[in-house]
Amino acid sequence: MDYLDGLRAADASVNTERNYASRIALYLSYTEALGIDWTRPSLQNLSGYLRWLVNEPLPSRGQRPDPEPRHRRPGTANAHLGTVCELLRWSALRGLVPDTVINILAQPKYLVYLPEGLDPGKDGQNRTVRAKAIKFSVAVPGFEWLTYEDVGQMIAVARHARDRFLLDLLRETGIRIGEALGLRREDMHLLPNSTMLGCKIPGPHIHIVRRPTNTNRALAKSRQPRWIPIAADTVNFYTDYQYERDEVPQAPLCQPWVRHPALSG
């Protein structure tokens, strides 16, 4: 593989090359088994792969089965996914992976506490860095993770189209609750082509913008705007919500922004 040849040309150690090769082979086997295009994984696909890495028992170390199943640690799973992300970025530079995939791999992170010696910049611009969007964190005791299927059950029993849309949006994009509640119609670019809205980003997507003036006090954590692609199912959930909202006479009165005609469908 050209990617591994590049590691060798960069004078990477034999162990590094061996580890990267095994991690890439595992990812390619996983995507092939599930019928996923390895060049176009969604946020759901990558999150599912990360969970699979820690849930799937490791092979036995000898001819006899291990007394107890062994599993990868979360830190090891993060390292595996990190290698996959590097492969996807490398492939994107060669036109094999679309930019929409690369955009979901990292998100802006605001540094409240700066590392020693780092200049924050005149306007604090150096406080915003790019951080991994998908990784395991050490959970606080007493809290549990909701699986993709768990959220699907919540969507199925939700009574309102608005709730179904928000649950699906959170599941598919991984945005924070405050970011979802702070979305405005002007942030929803759901057409295949949004040039009429002054946006050159192709395909359906949303824009995450930090607005301290939101009347519901919803606030995006990052000060750096970003955009996230969304799937057709999420667009359908949003359409259902719009139909439901149009049946409420008071709805237009609680909206401080202008509805764009291109976003009505």
Secondary structure, DSSP 4 states (H G I P E B T S, - for coil): -HHHHHHHHTT--HHHHHHHHHHHHHHHHHHHHHT--TTS--HHHHHHHHHHHHHSPPPPSSSSPPSS-----HHHHHHHHHHHHHHHHHHHHTTSS-HHHHHTTEEEEE-SSPPTT----TTSGGGEEEEESS----PPTT--PPPHHHHHHHHHH-SSHHHHHHHHHHHHH---HHHHHT--GGGEE-SS--GGGT----SSEEEE---TT-TT----S-SS-EEEE--HHHHHHHHHHHHHHHT-TTGGGG--SPPPGGG--
